[in-house]
Amino acid sequence: MQILYDGWSLSRAPGSLAGLHLQTLLSLLPSAVDAYVALPAPAAVRLPAAIQQKVRPVSPSPSAHLVWQQHMLPALAREMQAQLIHLPHPSPALFSPVPVVVSPTGMSAAAKPRPRGLFERLRDAMAQGGMARGAWLLWPEDLPSSAAGVQRLPPAVHPAFRRLDQEPIEVNERLELPDTYIFYHGPSQPDDLSRLLGAWKWAAAPIGEQYPLLIAGLDPVSPASFTRLLDNYDLQETVRMVNPQSIEELSQLYQGCAAFFYPAQSDPWGEMLRAALLYEKPVVALETPLSGALVGPAGYLVPSSSNVERGLGAALITVIVEESVASGLAAAARRQPASWRLDDFPLQLEACYRQIIDSSK
């Protein structure tokens, strides 16, 4: 089977939700798949040797991204004689010569911010049209979904997060990690960062000196912009952005944290939250239907309200200060992955691909 993957995020935002999910997919491919990855620039991460990379240079502008999704990906699919296009985002081309399958990452449609510019609004409208024309949707089997025509798969977690006995690597020294810290790895839209730092503002004074907040995955955010944001919140002393150079280094950041903080809308595939659960970390997160179903009793979940930032900050303080709360969450995290059929993912993915290709003939 010849499958074309949209690798925009691997070039532009490898630490993003889509970037992590795509790396996970490419690490778990069944042997029957001949994988091609379309890239707008050389990949910023190391990909498996068997993956065939097709670079078609385009700028990172919103207009170029629209052309990439609507024209260049379908053209590459024809050129590669691909039988299927796999997207890590719900933005298929309005007209595609081959069937499209989507394993959506990022925020839920209800929480997605309105596109700001003309090309962003146009891309959003065309993406909705592309989904309505019959794109297939892949969804983890342990999470709820009300969408029609959903293909269920076991959860997917990158193998780097499943090596629980791996030896420490040089990430601690290179990134100058503190002995104890809180870790955030998630979306970096303005609303997400405002909620994150607003919540941390409540927690920083009592716990920030001993447990600073480390943040990864902010690819679209420049260091200068992030520094200005920290200045606005007066959090320069207790917050730091880190840049792991590989998914193995990222896994070390998860392993070393005292708690995983995720005050954002849950990603449908939930790979960040799943990684924290695999490492038996206490999770403090925003309560959503997806996060509730995924982490269950392993998370201290805070409902959205007018005081959500204060509630998230208080929850984080509780998890750090009250050892019994943290140990209870960690014990629940230890039980949560027991039902995940992680080893079944490649074969189930192959079966879904074959079904979609056969039904589209």
C-alpha atoms as one frame of an Amber mdcrd trajectory, in Angstrom:
protein
   0.000   0.000   0.000   1.304   3.417  -0.947   0.306   6.054   1.593   1.169
   9.770   1.475   1.435  11.598   4.811   1.216  15.364   5.233   4.513  16.263
   6.893   3.970  20.033   7.171   4.259  19.849  10.966   7.489  17.825  10.784
   9.133  20.770   9.040   7.381  23.708  10.710   6.349  22.484  14.184   7.824
  19.064  15.083   7.032  19.482  18.785   3.376  20.291  18.169   0.435  17.940
  18.677   0.335  17.120  14.955   4.122  16.730  14.832   4.180  14.238  17.698
   1.220  12.289  16.330   2.780  12.005  12.884   6.075  10.786  14.357   4.079
   8.191  16.293   2.277   7.006  13.163   5.511   6.719  11.183   7.153   4.731
  13.985   4.286   2.207  14.082   3.662   1.565  10.384   2.898  -1.997   9.304
   5.368  -3.578   6.885   2.744  -3.585   4.118   2.827   0.234   3.910   5.126
   2.101   1.525   5.176   5.477   3.259   5.837   8.806   1.550   6.000  12.008
   3.592   5.344  15.313   1.845   7.470  18.081   3.385   7.507  21.857   2.708
  11.138  21.954   3.935  13.591  19.332   5.222  12.232  17.529   8.265  13.324
  19.017  11.586  13.317  15.571  13.216  14.898  12.209  12.418  12.469   9.926
  10.594  12.665   6.129  10.222  14.985   5.087   7.400  12.204   3.345   5.470
  10.184   6.567   5.114  10.523   8.197   1.690  10.717  11.981   2.088   9.398
  14.212  -0.708  10.408  17.842  -0.175   8.517  20.513  -2.119   9.803  23.865
  -0.777   7.138  26.436   0.095   7.094  29.371   2.498   5.495  29.066   5.975
   2.896  31.755   5.216  -0.870  31.128   5.652  -1.411  31.508   1.905   1.308
  28.944   1.135  -0.182  26.546   3.694  -3.547  26.836   1.957  -1.955  26.050
  -1.426  -0.080  23.169   0.185  -3.238  21.545   1.525  -5.522  22.208  -1.421
  -3.169  21.777  -4.386   0.305  20.428  -3.601  -0.700  17.405  -1.523  -3.220
  16.119  -4.112  -0.634  16.727  -6.856   2.000  14.786  -4.932  -0.479  11.967
  -4.361  -0.959  11.677  -8.123   2.798  11.848  -8.720   3.537   9.150  -6.128
   0.563   7.056  -7.284  -0.537   7.017  -3.658  -3.647   5.026  -2.802  -4.438
   7.115   0.244  -3.560  10.465   1.866  -3.249  10.424   5.657  -3.571  13.758
   7.466  -2.876  14.453  11.169  -5.411  17.299  11.037  -9.011  17.685   9.785
  -8.085  19.855   6.766  -8.395  17.727   3.613  -8.415  19.223   0.129 -11.829
  20.108  -1.197 -11.119  17.980  -4.288  -8.733  15.061  -3.922  -7.865  12.433
  -6.571  -7.405   9.760  -3.883  -9.285   8.994  -0.662  -8.293  10.880   2.485
  -8.097   9.616   6.051  -7.769  11.922   9.062  -6.509  11.118  12.561  -7.294
  14.522  14.074  -4.949  16.270  16.469  -5.230  19.629  18.125  -8.205  21.145
  19.834 -11.761  19.986  19.386 -13.877  21.814  16.851 -15.883  23.466  19.629
 -12.752  24.916  21.202 -10.948  25.862  18.033 -10.324  29.617  17.812 -11.791
  31.467  14.889  -9.308  31.888  12.032  -7.971  35.433  12.069  -6.737  36.185
   8.549  -8.348  35.818   5.147  -6.326  32.739   4.178  -6.919  31.127   7.559
 -10.669  31.618   7.196 -10.581  30.313   3.647  -8.518  27.289   4.703 -10.979
  26.541   7.500 -13.980  26.776   5.160 -12.367  24.544   2.519 -11.324  22.055
   5.186 -14.925  21.763   6.360 -15.942  21.152   2.756 -13.238  18.515   2.359
 -14.421  16.679   5.479 -18.026  16.854   4.311 -17.074  15.248   0.976 -16.287
  11.979   2.701 -12.892  12.009   4.416 -12.504   9.028   6.710 -11.940   9.644
  10.424  -9.679   7.516  12.627 -10.441   7.676  16.357  -9.013   5.881  19.424
 -11.325   3.132  20.577 -11.286   4.140  24.248 -12.616   7.668  23.721 -16.163
   8.845  22.892 -17.087  10.235  19.486 -20.425  11.294  18.047 -19.130  11.606
  14.465 -20.546   9.336  11.763 -18.366   6.894   9.861 -15.604   6.755  12.469
 -12.994   3.995  12.151 -11.859   2.821  15.591  -8.234   1.997  16.365  -6.315
   1.108  19.526  -4.501   4.042  21.157  -1.186   5.086  19.639   1.841   6.026
  21.735   5.345   6.514  20.351   7.647   3.607  21.276  10.041   6.050  22.971
   7.408   6.592  25.671   7.028   2.864  26.255  10.661   2.168  27.140  10.186
   2.656  30.851  13.574   1.215  31.844  15.746   3.250  29.465  19.033   4.615
  30.752  19.294   8.375  31.368  20.738  10.318  28.467  22.504  13.650  28.325
  19.283  15.676  28.202  19.566  16.664  31.889  22.981  18.202  31.373  22.285
  19.776  27.977  18.998  21.379  29.038  20.234  22.115  32.577  17.134  20.532
  34.087  16.335  21.169  37.739  16.034  18.214  40.093  12.258  18.730  40.417
   9.895  20.449  38.005   6.361  20.647  36.609   6.074  19.837  32.897   3.765
  21.183  30.185   3.793  19.840  26.638   0.799  20.893  24.602  -0.804  23.426
  22.251   0.596  26.932  22.076  -2.239  29.063  20.743  -2.547  32.428  22.548
  -5.570  31.245  24.563  -3.705  28.129  25.691  -0.643  30.056  26.810  -2.750
  32.671  28.581  -4.590  29.973  30.543  -1.337  28.138  31.262   0.513  31.176
  32.595  -2.581  32.578  34.312  -2.933  29.304  36.223   0.772  29.126  36.983
   0.624  32.680  38.372  -1.514  31.289  41.225   0.873  28.393  41.874   4.263
  30.022  41.319   4.636  31.754  44.694   4.141  28.689  46.941   5.804  26.013
  44.747   7.603  27.685  41.826  10.996  28.071  43.485  11.396  24.348  44.142
   9.189  23.150  41.259   9.635  25.474  38.262   7.423  25.071  35.184   9.157
  23.698  32.086   7.344  24.078  28.760   7.990  22.170  25.524   6.242  22.082
  22.153   6.009  25.818  21.469   7.214  25.608  17.879   5.029  28.424  16.474
   6.087  30.740  19.346   9.343  32.653  18.949  11.642  32.949  21.989  11.241
  36.735  21.904   7.435  36.509  21.935   7.506  33.996  24.772   9.895  36.187
  26.796   7.524  39.140  26.397   4.635  36.961  27.532   6.558  35.914  30.638
   7.363  39.558  31.343   3.659  40.424  31.144   2.877  37.775  33.778   6.056
  38.486  35.791   6.994  34.801  35.749  10.536  34.955  34.432  12.007  33.297
  37.520   9.831  30.170  37.562   9.026  29.378  33.892  11.350  28.178  31.161
  10.862  26.956  27.603  12.914  23.841  26.746  13.720  22.436  23.328  14.293
  18.666  23.270  16.179  17.645  20.141  14.576  14.221  19.760  11.561  12.301
  20.885  13.848  10.298  23.182  14.860  13.528  24.920  11.196  14.498  25.137
  10.454  11.191  26.845  13.133  11.988  29.440  11.350  15.258  30.247   8.179
  13.301  30.931  10.029  10.761  33.060  11.703  13.391  35.209   8.744  15.626
  36.074   6.978  15.699  39.435   3.602  16.328  37.758   2.249  16.803  34.246
   0.257  20.025  33.813  -2.194  20.196  30.900  -4.621  23.146  31.248  -5.662
  22.905  27.571  -8.353  21.303  25.464  -7.592  17.619  25.127  -6.165  16.289
  21.910  -8.343  13.507  20.423  -5.427  11.055  20.304  -4.246  12.214  23.713
  -0.607  11.267  23.249   0.689  13.834  25.752  -1.689  12.660  28.462  -1.067
   9.013  27.591   2.705   9.515  27.888   2.250  11.012  31.369   0.086   8.050
  32.393   2.636   5.535  31.093   5.236   7.164  33.338   2.741   7.116  36.248
   2.811  10.885  36.674   0.128  12.832  38.547  -1.875  14.788  35.962  -3.504
  18.181  36.535  -5.660  19.044  33.532  -8.615  20.982  32.245 -11.765  18.893
  32.464 -13.219  18.038  29.044 -15.159  15.001  27.777 -11.961  13.674  26.210
  -9.665  14.278  29.187 -12.212  12.753  31.554 -12.506   9.615  29.441  -8.769
   9.320  28.937  -7.229   9.959  32.348 -10.223   9.142  34.568  -9.203   8.877
  38.242  -5.533   9.396  37.319  -6.103  13.118  36.805  -6.988  16.064  38.995
  -9.435  17.629  36.517 -10.636  21.209  36.862 -13.902  22.239  35.131 -14.042
  25.364  32.987 -15.469  28.335  34.835 -14.840  32.024  35.416 -12.231  30.984
  38.025 -10.631  28.205  36.001  -7.088  29.637  36.250  -7.319  29.886  40.013
  -8.772  26.361  40.198  -5.967  24.939  38.050  -3.330  26.696  40.126  -4.870
  25.411  43.362  -5.033  21.868  41.976  -1.365  21.981  41.050  -0.404  23.216
  44.516  -2.449  20.413  46.081  -0.745  17.726  43.997   2.716  19.006  44.919
   2.089  19.770  48.593  -0.154  16.848  49.560   1.826  13.673  49.010  -1.201
  11.426  49.482  -3.006  13.130  46.578  -0.004  12.730  44.279   0.512   9.090
  45.217  -3.194   8.344  44.685  -3.109   9.862  41.203   0.102   7.988  40.370
  -1.464   4.703  41.511  -4.483   5.349  39.286  -2.140   6.197  36.388  -0.463
   2.831  36.916  -3.778   1.065  36.246  -5.063   3.245  33.404  -2.989   1.901
  30.453  -3.904  -1.727  31.235  -6.728  -1.700  28.662  -4.701  -0.075  25.869
  -3.955  -2.514  23.074  -0.780  -0.700  22.020   0.796  -3.687  20.268  -2.314
  -4.142  18.118  -2.092  -0.700  16.543  -0.011  -1.517  13.404  -2.185  -4.452
  12.298  -5.400  -2.564  13.008  -4.101   0.452  11.073  -3.281  -1.775   8.105
  -6.802  -3.240   8.194  -8.325   0.268   8.228  -6.160   1.364   5.316  -7.189
  -1.686   3.253 -10.866  -1.186   4.039 -10.762   2.491   3.028  -8.822   1.806
  -0.185 -11.108  -1.097  -1.195 -14.298   0.846  -0.493 -13.069   3.786  -2.569
 -12.450   1.776  -5.751
